[in-house]
Amino acid sequence: MIFRVVSTLFIVALAFGCHAGGGGDELQPSASDSAIGARSRLLPTSHTIDWIARHGKVSLSNAQECASCHMEQDCASCHVEQLAAPYQVHPPNFLTIHSIDARANLAHCTDCHRADVFCHQCHIQTNFSPTPVGQAPPRLDFHPPGWLDARQPGNHGVMARRNINDCASCHSEQDCVSCHIGISPHPSEFRFECRRWLEANARPCAQCHGDLSALRMLCP
């Protein structure tokens, strides 16, 4: 019991060695600035020599622990455009699929970016947002010629099956259904592949066909 009291008093004395009593209940830095400077670089045990290389994964798994000492401005002080190359925050292909994350959790983007400035400036440069913020842009075509022609080797159906994430970065499933009504999206030989596609992922089939039990009866 005596040891516990002595330990507590020692900690309090150590604190007041750097902080003098201020107005009210607040503690203010004392006149001993050199003592404060000597203690200013104290780091937790997790901040080892390789901390810069691995801190990103740690922050994603336990952001609250980082927030106990740091603010978002601390992250932004390093993760700026000038230092983007050595400190990549996003995967290499993020530009292709970033709109998926933006629609799912815009607040996560705005931790670092301002949508009305950062996003808008980039979209203007790439002709995705030719109008001022707050105004609806005109309908623009970002696809190559022959995109809707099933006879072309790089038509939208082929590209969608190759990498649906590229399509989903701008489109939803409802966009597909809005065109593929009364027009079969399947090639003539699709009936031989119907069962395989249905068992692999029935969700796209349900967008048009609805009753999957009836569809299974049609697929050989």
Backbone as JSON, one array per atom type, in Angstrom:
{
  "sequence": "MIFRVVSTLFIVALAFGCHAGGGGDELQPSASDSAIGARSRLLPTSHTIDWIARHGKVSLSNAQECASCHMEQDCASCHVEQLAAPYQVHPPNFLTIHSIDARANLAHCTDCHRADVFCHQCHIQTNFSPTPVGQAPPRLDFHPPGWLDARQPGNHGVMARRNINDCASCHSEQDCVSCHIGISPHPSEFRFECRRWLEANARPCAQCHGDLSALRMLCP",
  "N": [[0.84, -1.2, 0.0], [1.93, 1.24, 0.84], [3.94, 1.46, -1.05], [2.41, 1.81, -3.38], [1.22, 4.31, -2.93], [3.49, 5.96, -2.83], [4.43, 5.6, -5.43], [2.36, 6.77, -6.91], [2.52, 9.43, -6.03], [5.03, 10.03, -7.05], [4.57, 9.98, -9.82], [2.75, 12.1, -10.08], [4.4, 14.18, -9.23], [6.29, 14.11, -11.26], [4.74, 14.91, -13.43], [4.07, 17.54, -12.67], [6.56, 18.54, -12.85], [6.86, 19.31, -15.42], [4.53, 20.7, -15.97], [2.93, 23.55, -14.8], [0.63, 24.9, -12.42], [-2.25, 26.35, -13.83], [-4.78, 28.76, -14.72], [-7.82, 28.1, -13.06], [-8.63, 24.67, -13.3], [-6.78, 23.92, -15.15], [-3.69, 22.74, -16.55], [-0.62, 24.25, -17.24], [2.23, 24.63, -19.45], [5.37, 24.71, -17.82], [8.03, 27.04, -16.97], [10.25, 25.7, -17.7], [11.23, 25.03, -20.52], [13.2, 23.53, -21.76], [13.13, 21.09, -20.52], [10.7, 20.14, -21.38], [11.2, 19.92, -24.11], [13.04, 17.85, -24.11], [11.47, 15.7, -23.56], [9.71, 15.59, -25.66], [9.87, 13.82, -27.81], [9.1, 11.31, -27.06], [8.02, 8.05, -27.73], [5.5, 5.57, -28.38], [5.77, 1.99, -27.78], [5.07, 0.63, -30.06], [5.95, 2.12, -32.19], [8.31, 1.38, -33.88], [11.48, 1.09, -35.67], [10.68, 0.5, -38.26], [8.24, 1.65, -38.51], [7.09, 3.62, -40.22], [6.81, 2.24, -42.61], [4.88, 0.33, -42.02], [2.72, 1.5, -40.73], [0.36, 2.17, -41.97], [-1.3, -0.12, -42.35], [-1.78, -0.75, -39.7], [-3.2, 1.5, -38.83], [-5.53, 1.23, -40.32], [-6.66, -1.02, -39.19], [-6.99, -0.33, -36.54], [-7.93, 2.46, -35.92], [-8.69, 4.06, -33.8], [-6.75, 3.84, -31.86], [-4.64, 5.27, -32.99], [-5.83, 7.77, -33.05], [-5.8, 8.5, -30.42], [-3.54, 9.94, -29.95], [-2.98, 11.36, -32.27], [-4.2, 13.65, -34.84], [-6.31, 14.09, -37.77], [-5.0, 15.95, -39.31], [-2.35, 15.4, -38.86], [-1.92, 13.11, -40.39], [-2.4, 14.17, -42.92], [-0.29, 15.92, -43.18], [1.84, 14.45, -44.1], [0.77, 12.84, -46.13], [0.39, 14.23, -48.68], [0.07, 15.66, -51.97], [2.64, 16.13, -52.96], [4.19, 14.25, -51.7], [3.17, 11.87, -52.44], [4.14, 9.69, -53.91], [6.17, 8.13, -52.41], [4.57, 7.43, -50.25], [2.08, 5.79, -50.69], [-1.39, 5.76, -50.43], [-3.56, 4.56, -51.58], [-4.38, 1.6, -53.55], [-2.64, 0.54, -56.61], [-4.49, 0.5, -58.79], [-6.52, 2.2, -58.09], [-7.65, 4.51, -59.15], [-9.28, 3.65, -61.18], [-11.4, 2.36, -59.92], [-12.28, 4.01, -57.93], [-14.68, 5.4, -57.6], [-16.52, 3.57, -56.69], [-15.87, 3.12, -53.98], [-16.26, 5.73, -53.16], [-19.03, 6.1, -53.46], [-19.9, 4.22, -51.63], [-18.83, 5.0, -49.15], [-18.5, 8.0, -48.62], [-17.66, 9.69, -46.62], [-15.29, 8.59, -45.76], [-13.57, 9.26, -47.82], [-13.55, 12.04, -47.63], [-12.08, 12.44, -45.36], [-9.53, 13.04, -46.11], [-9.75, 14.37, -48.56], [-11.33, 17.16, -50.19], [-14.45, 17.22, -51.47], [-15.67, 19.19, -53.04], [-13.56, 20.51, -54.14], [-11.11, 18.97, -54.62], [-12.11, 16.55, -55.9], [-13.74, 17.69, -57.87], [-12.0, 19.27, -59.42], [-10.37, 17.34, -60.61], [-12.24, 15.9, -62.07], [-13.06, 17.79, -63.9], [-10.73, 18.11, -65.43], [-10.63, 15.65, -66.69], [-12.86, 15.69, -68.21], [-15.2, 14.79, -67.05], [-16.77, 16.34, -65.47], [-17.89, 18.92, -66.74], [-19.28, 21.15, -65.98], [-20.11, 23.74, -63.57], [-19.91, 23.21, -59.97], [-22.75, 21.75, -58.48], [-24.46, 21.97, -60.62], [-26.13, 19.97, -63.03], [-24.3, 17.88, -65.15], [-24.09, 17.63, -68.79], [-25.21, 14.8, -70.8], [-22.65, 12.68, -71.4], [-20.5, 10.76, -73.52], [-18.34, 8.31, -72.7], [-17.23, 6.14, -73.85], [-15.62, 4.02, -76.33], [-15.98, 4.11, -79.99], [-18.47, 1.93, -81.38], [-19.18, 0.68, -79.07], [-21.68, -0.25, -78.27], [-22.22, -2.12, -80.15], [-22.68, -5.4, -80.76], [-21.23, -6.89, -82.52], [-18.7, -5.95, -82.56], [-15.36, -6.51, -81.42], [-14.57, -5.39, -78.98], [-16.88, -4.72, -77.55], [-19.38, -3.52, -75.16], [-20.48, -5.62, -73.68], [-18.56, -7.67, -73.74], [-16.44, -6.39, -72.42], [-17.61, -5.92, -69.95], [-17.91, -8.49, -68.94], [-15.28, -9.09, -68.7], [-14.17, -7.32, -66.8], [-16.05, -6.36, -64.47], [-15.94, -4.47, -62.49], [-14.95, -2.11, -63.57], [-17.15, -1.17, -64.99], [-18.99, -0.91, -62.91], [-17.97, 1.22, -61.53], [-19.15, 3.49, -62.48], [-21.74, 2.79, -63.26], [-24.87, 1.25, -62.26], [-26.62, -1.87, -61.58], [-29.17, -1.42, -62.46], [-28.89, 0.25, -64.63], [-28.09, -1.46, -66.66], [-30.38, -3.06, -66.93], [-32.21, -1.17, -67.82], [-31.74, -0.9, -70.53], [-31.62, -3.5, -71.53], [-34.24, -4.69, -72.03], [-36.64, -6.5, -73.55], [-34.79, -6.94, -75.45], [-32.56, -9.39, -76.12], [-29.72, -9.97, -74.21], [-28.0, -11.98, -74.63], [-25.82, -14.08, -76.57], [-26.48, -16.24, -79.47], [-25.71, -18.86, -78.88], [-25.9, -19.0, -76.17], [-27.68, -20.51, -74.67], [-26.58, -22.95, -74.2], [-24.78, -22.43, -72.27], [-26.21, -21.48, -70.24], [-27.0, -22.78, -67.78], [-24.55, -23.02, -66.43], [-23.74, -20.32, -66.02], [-25.87, -19.47, -64.47], [-25.67, -20.99, -62.12], [-23.23, -20.11, -61.25], [-23.52, -17.37, -60.6], [-26.39, -16.13, -59.67], [-27.57, -13.69, -59.3], [-27.32, -11.53, -61.31], [-28.96, -12.69, -63.26], [-31.46, -12.67, -62.05], [-32.14, -10.01, -62.16], [-33.4, -9.5, -64.57], [-34.95, -11.77, -65.16], [-36.27, -12.52, -62.85], [-38.07, -14.77, -61.53], [-36.3, -17.33, -60.51], [-36.59, -20.06, -60.23], [-38.28, -20.81, -62.32], [-36.61, -20.1, -64.39], [-34.53, -21.92, -64.13], [-35.72, -24.2, -65.07], [-35.8, -23.7, -67.76], [-33.18, -23.65, -68.52], [-30.91, -25.89, -69.97]],
  "CA": [[0.0, 0.0, 0.0], [2.83, 2.38, 0.92], [4.63, 1.56, -2.35], [1.47, 2.35, -4.35], [1.07, 5.74, -2.67], [4.74, 6.61, -3.23], [4.48, 5.59, -6.9], [1.41, 7.76, -7.39], [3.08, 10.75, -5.76], [6.15, 10.25, -7.96], [4.01, 10.3, -11.14], [2.22, 13.45, -9.99], [5.53, 15.11, -9.17], [6.89, 14.15, -12.58], [3.86, 15.72, -14.27], [4.21, 18.95, -12.31], [7.88, 18.98, -13.26], [6.72, 19.93, -16.74], [3.33, 21.52, -16.02], [2.64, 24.36, -13.62], [-0.79, 25.18, -12.3], [-2.73, 27.52, -14.55], [-6.06, 29.24, -14.25], [-8.81, 27.05, -12.86], [-8.07, 23.33, -13.14], [-5.93, 23.6, -16.29], [-2.25, 22.7, -16.35], [0.09, 24.98, -18.28], [3.67, 24.34, -19.47], [6.16, 25.53, -16.9], [9.07, 27.84, -17.62], [11.34, 24.82, -18.1], [10.98, 24.54, -21.87], [14.2, 22.54, -22.15], [12.67, 19.8, -20.02], [9.63, 19.71, -22.28], [11.81, 19.5, -25.37], [13.71, 16.57, -23.94], [10.47, 14.64, -23.5], [8.75, 15.75, -26.75], [9.99, 12.76, -28.79], [8.76, 10.02, -26.49], [7.18, 7.3, -28.66], [5.01, 4.28, -27.87], [6.6, 0.85, -28.18], [4.7, 0.17, -31.41], [6.6, 2.95, -33.2], [9.66, 0.89, -34.08], [12.21, 1.73, -36.76], [9.97, 0.27, -39.51], [6.86, 2.11, -38.31], [6.61, 4.34, -41.41], [6.45, 1.27, -43.65], [3.74, -0.53, -41.67], [1.71, 2.18, -39.93], [-0.91, 2.25, -42.7], [-2.13, -1.29, -42.04], [-2.18, -0.64, -38.29], [-4.23, 2.54, -38.71], [-6.77, 0.72, -40.89], [-7.24, -2.02, -38.3], [-7.29, 0.24, -35.22], [-7.77, 3.9, -36.05], [-8.91, 4.73, -32.51], [-5.48, 3.92, -31.14], [-3.9, 6.4, -33.56], [-6.52, 9.01, -32.7], [-5.54, 8.86, -29.03], [-2.46, 10.93, -29.94], [-2.89, 12.1, -33.53], [-5.38, 14.15, -35.52], [-6.25, 13.85, -39.22], [-4.02, 16.86, -39.89], [-1.05, 14.73, -38.8], [-1.83, 12.25, -41.58], [-2.36, 15.01, -44.12], [1.0, 16.6, -43.29], [2.72, 13.6, -44.91], [0.06, 12.31, -47.29], [0.01, 15.3, -49.6], [0.38, 15.31, -53.35], [4.07, 16.17, -53.21], [4.81, 13.06, -51.11], [2.28, 10.74, -52.72], [4.85, 8.54, -54.47], [6.71, 7.21, -51.4], [3.57, 7.08, -49.25], [0.83, 5.52, -51.37], [-2.51, 5.43, -49.56], [-4.48, 3.73, -52.36], [-3.74, 0.6, -54.42], [-2.28, 1.12, -57.92], [-5.62, 0.63, -59.72], [-7.62, 2.84, -57.38], [-8.3, 5.52, -59.98], [-10.3, 2.99, -61.99], [-12.54, 1.89, -59.13], [-12.46, 4.85, -56.74], [-16.06, 5.87, -57.43], [-17.25, 2.57, -55.91], [-15.63, 3.47, -52.58], [-16.85, 7.05, -52.88], [-20.47, 5.93, -53.27], [-20.15, 3.41, -50.44], [-18.45, 5.69, -47.91], [-17.92, 9.28, -49.0], [-17.01, 10.29, -45.45], [-13.92, 8.09, -45.71], [-12.8, 10.07, -48.78], [-13.44, 13.43, -47.16], [-11.08, 12.53, -44.31], [-8.35, 13.67, -46.69], [-10.06, 15.16, -49.75], [-12.53, 18.0, -50.23], [-15.17, 16.83, -52.69], [-15.99, 20.34, -53.89], [-12.34, 21.04, -54.73], [-10.24, 17.91, -55.13], [-12.82, 15.7, -56.86], [-14.26, 18.48, -58.98], [-10.9, 19.68, -60.3], [-9.93, 16.18, -61.4], [-13.31, 15.55, -63.01], [-13.03, 18.78, -64.98], [-9.58, 17.82, -66.28], [-10.9, 14.43, -67.46], [-14.13, 15.9, -68.92], [-16.32, 14.14, -66.39], [-17.59, 17.38, -64.86], [-17.62, 20.16, -67.47], [-20.13, 22.22, -65.48], [-19.79, 24.12, -62.19], [-20.45, 22.39, -58.89], [-24.16, 21.97, -58.2], [-25.24, 21.89, -61.85], [-26.08, 18.66, -63.65], [-23.56, 17.9, -66.42], [-24.8, 17.0, -69.91], [-24.94, 13.39, -71.03], [-21.42, 12.53, -72.16], [-20.16, 9.38, -73.87], [-16.94, 8.06, -72.37], [-16.89, 4.84, -74.4], [-15.11, 4.09, -77.7], [-16.96, 3.79, -81.04], [-18.84, 0.53, -81.45], [-19.34, 0.17, -77.71], [-22.96, -0.94, -78.16], [-22.35, -3.06, -81.27], [-22.27, -6.74, -80.32], [-20.33, -7.48, -83.51], [-17.36, -5.42, -82.33], [-14.66, -7.35, -80.43], [-14.45, -4.72, -77.68], [-18.17, -4.13, -77.15], [-19.54, -3.36, -73.72], [-20.74, -6.9, -73.04], [-17.27, -8.35, -73.57], [-15.67, -5.69, -71.4], [-18.27, -6.11, -68.66], [-17.57, -9.83, -68.45], [-13.84, -9.13, -68.41], [-13.91, -6.6, -65.55], [-17.3, -5.68, -64.14], [-15.66, -3.35, -61.59], [-14.82, -0.9, -64.38], [-18.51, -0.7, -65.28], [-19.65, -0.55, -61.66], [-17.45, 2.48, -61.01], [-20.09, 4.54, -62.89], [-23.08, 2.27, -63.5], [-25.49, 0.28, -61.37], [-27.29, -2.94, -62.31], [-30.38, -0.88, -63.08], [-28.52, 0.8, -65.94], [-28.11, -2.58, -67.62], [-31.77, -3.48, -67.13], [-32.96, -0.14, -68.54], [-31.58, -1.14, -71.97], [-31.84, -4.91, -71.89], [-35.65, -5.08, -71.87], [-37.15, -6.81, -74.88], [-33.65, -7.25, -76.3], [-31.77, -10.41, -75.44], [-28.3, -9.62, -74.11], [-27.21, -13.19, -74.77], [-25.59, -14.57, -77.94], [-27.35, -17.35, -79.85], [-25.27, -20.12, -78.25], [-25.89, -18.85, -74.72], [-28.52, -21.5, -74.0], [-25.75, -24.07, -73.79], [-24.01, -21.96, -71.11], [-27.17, -20.89, -69.29], [-26.94, -23.42, -66.46], [-23.27, -22.71, -65.78], [-23.78, -18.94, -65.55], [-26.89, -19.36, -63.42], [-25.14, -21.56, -60.88], [-22.07, -19.32, -60.82], [-23.99, -16.12, -59.97], [-27.78, -15.99, -60.09], [-28.07, -12.33, -59.07], [-27.59, -10.8, -62.55], [-30.1, -13.31, -63.95], [-32.7, -12.25, -61.39], [-32.45, -8.63, -62.51], [-34.34, -9.49, -65.7], [-35.84, -12.93, -65.2], [-37.08, -12.56, -61.64], [-38.33, -16.1, -60.98], [-35.17, -18.18, -60.84], [-37.04, -21.45, -60.33], [-38.76, -21.0, -63.7], [-35.46, -19.99, -65.27], [-33.78, -23.17, -64.06], [-36.41, -25.18, -65.91], [-35.51, -23.37, -69.15], [-31.76, -23.9, -68.8], [-30.64, -27.33, -70.11]],
  "C": [[0.87, 1.25, 0.0], [3.53, 2.59, -0.42], [3.71, 2.18, -3.4], [1.3, 3.86, -4.17], [2.31, 6.5, -3.13], [4.83, 6.69, -4.74], [3.56, 6.64, -7.48], [1.95, 9.17, -7.2], [4.24, 11.07, -6.71], [5.65, 10.65, -9.35], [3.46, 11.72, -11.15], [3.35, 14.48, -9.98], [6.21, 15.23, -10.53], [6.07, 15.01, -13.53], [4.04, 17.2, -13.96], [5.63, 19.46, -12.57], [7.85, 19.66, -14.61], [5.56, 20.91, -16.79], [3.13, 22.25, -14.7], [1.15, 24.64, -13.58], [-1.18, 26.44, -13.01], [-4.03, 28.0, -13.95], [-7.05, 28.1, -14.11], [-8.13, 25.72, -12.62], [-7.09, 22.97, -14.25], [-4.46, 23.6, -15.88], [-1.57, 23.38, -17.52], [1.55, 24.54, -18.29], [4.41, 25.27, -18.53], [7.24, 26.28, -17.67], [10.2, 26.97, -18.14], [11.07, 24.21, -19.47], [11.98, 23.47, -22.29], [13.78, 21.15, -21.69], [11.58, 19.25, -20.91], [10.22, 19.2, -23.58], [12.47, 18.14, -25.27], [12.72, 15.42, -23.97], [9.55, 14.64, -24.73], [8.79, 14.61, -27.76], [9.76, 11.39, -28.19], [7.76, 9.32, -27.4], [6.68, 6.03, -28.0], [5.85, 3.14, -28.42], [6.28, 0.35, -29.57], [5.45, 0.92, -32.5], [8.08, 2.55, -33.33], [10.27, 1.52, -35.33], [11.5, 1.56, -38.11], [8.53, 0.78, -39.46], [6.29, 2.82, -39.54], [6.11, 3.36, -42.46], [5.17, 0.51, -43.32], [2.61, 0.19, -40.93], [0.36, 2.23, -40.63], [-1.84, 1.11, -42.36], [-2.63, -1.23, -40.6], [-3.3, 0.38, -38.14], [-5.56, 2.07, -39.28], [-7.45, -0.26, -39.95], [-7.63, -1.44, -36.95], [-7.04, 1.75, -35.25], [-7.92, 4.63, -34.72], [-7.61, 4.85, -31.72], [-4.63, 5.07, -31.66], [-4.49, 7.73, -33.09], [-6.3, 9.4, -31.25], [-4.4, 9.87, -28.91], [-2.5, 11.87, -31.14], [-4.24, 12.62, -33.99], [-5.22, 13.89, -37.01], [-5.23, 14.76, -39.89], [-2.62, 16.24, -39.86], [-0.85, 13.82, -40.0], [-1.63, 13.1, -42.83], [-1.01, 15.7, -44.28], [2.01, 15.78, -44.07], [2.05, 13.17, -46.21], [-0.49, 13.43, -48.16], [0.5, 14.92, -50.98], [1.88, 15.25, -53.6], [4.77, 14.91, -52.7], [4.03, 11.8, -51.45], [3.04, 9.51, -53.19], [5.41, 7.61, -53.4], [5.68, 6.75, -50.38], [2.21, 6.87, -49.92], [-0.25, 5.11, -50.37], [-3.44, 4.45, -50.27], [-3.72, 2.7, -53.18], [-3.5, 1.18, -55.81], [-3.46, 1.35, -58.85], [-6.78, 1.43, -59.14], [-8.35, 3.87, -58.22], [-9.43, 4.92, -60.81], [-11.56, 2.7, -61.19], [-12.88, 2.81, -57.97], [-13.9, 5.29, -56.52], [-16.91, 4.86, -56.67], [-17.1, 2.87, -54.42], [-16.28, 4.79, -52.22], [-18.35, 6.94, -52.66], [-20.78, 5.17, -51.99], [-19.86, 4.17, -49.15], [-17.73, 7.0, -48.25], [-17.18, 9.93, -47.84], [-15.56, 9.82, -45.33], [-13.02, 8.88, -46.65], [-12.53, 11.47, -48.24], [-12.56, 13.56, -45.92], [-9.84, 13.25, -44.81], [-8.68, 14.65, -47.82], [-11.3, 16.01, -49.55], [-13.23, 17.75, -51.55], [-15.4, 18.01, -53.62], [-14.76, 20.95, -54.55], [-11.54, 19.92, -55.4], [-10.93, 17.07, -56.21], [-13.22, 16.5, -58.09], [-13.16, 18.89, -59.95], [-10.44, 18.53, -61.18], [-10.98, 15.82, -62.44], [-13.41, 16.56, -64.16], [-11.9, 18.46, -65.96], [-9.83, 16.59, -67.16], [-12.24, 14.49, -68.18], [-15.3, 15.12, -68.32], [-17.26, 15.16, -65.76], [-17.33, 18.71, -65.55], [-18.42, 21.34, -66.97], [-19.76, 22.56, -64.05], [-20.45, 23.19, -61.18], [-21.91, 22.76, -58.65], [-25.05, 21.94, -59.42], [-25.05, 20.52, -62.49], [-25.32, 18.73, -64.97], [-24.38, 17.28, -67.54], [-24.41, 15.54, -70.04], [-23.71, 13.25, -71.93], [-21.15, 11.05, -72.42], [-18.67, 9.18, -73.65], [-16.44, 6.75, -72.95], [-16.43, 4.97, -75.85], [-16.2, 3.79, -78.72], [-17.23, 2.28, -81.1], [-19.09, -0.12, -80.11], [-20.62, -0.65, -77.56], [-23.16, -2.0, -79.24], [-21.8, -4.42, -80.86], [-21.31, -7.4, -81.3], [-18.89, -7.0, -83.34], [-16.65, -6.23, -81.24], [-14.54, -6.72, -79.05], [-15.74, -4.1, -77.21], [-18.37, -4.22, -75.65], [-19.82, -4.68, -73.0], [-19.47, -7.67, -72.76], [-16.48, -7.72, -72.44], [-16.29, -5.85, -70.02], [-17.95, -7.47, -68.08], [-16.09, -9.93, -68.07], [-13.54, -8.46, -67.07], [-15.12, -5.76, -65.2], [-17.07, -4.49, -63.21], [-15.5, -2.04, -62.35], [-16.19, -0.31, -64.67], [-19.17, -0.17, -64.01], [-19.12, 0.74, -61.07], [-18.34, 3.66, -61.41], [-21.54, 4.05, -62.94], [-23.55, 1.36, -62.37], [-26.16, -0.79, -62.21], [-28.53, -2.43, -63.04], [-30.09, -0.26, -64.44], [-28.54, -0.27, -67.01], [-29.55, -2.95, -67.97], [-32.54, -2.46, -67.95], [-32.83, -0.3, -70.05], [-31.96, -2.56, -72.38], [-33.24, -5.36, -71.5], [-36.21, -5.29, -73.27], [-36.05, -7.1, -75.87], [-32.77, -8.24, -75.55], [-30.31, -10.0, -75.39], [-27.4, -10.81, -74.39], [-26.99, -13.54, -76.24], [-26.41, -15.83, -78.21], [-26.97, -18.65, -79.16], [-25.33, -20.08, -76.73], [-26.68, -19.94, -74.01], [-27.71, -22.71, -73.55], [-24.9, -23.72, -72.56], [-24.92, -21.46, -69.99], [-27.03, -21.45, -67.89], [-25.66, -23.04, -65.72], [-23.25, -21.29, -65.22], [-24.76, -18.77, -64.41], [-26.37, -19.87, -62.09], [-23.96, -20.75, -60.35], [-22.5, -18.05, -60.08], [-25.4, -15.82, -60.47], [-28.29, -14.55, -59.99], [-28.29, -11.55, -60.37], [-28.77, -11.37, -63.32], [-31.42, -12.81, -63.38], [-33.09, -10.83, -61.74], [-33.47, -8.54, -63.63], [-35.38, -10.6, -65.6], [-36.71, -13.05, -63.96], [-37.17, -13.95, -61.04], [-37.22, -17.05, -61.41], [-35.56, -19.64, -60.95], [-37.55, -21.75, -61.73], [-37.59, -20.94, -64.68], [-34.65, -21.27, -65.29], [-34.42, -24.26, -64.92], [-36.11, -24.93, -67.39], [-34.07, -23.69, -69.53], [-31.52, -25.4, -68.9], [-29.58, -27.79, -69.12]]
}
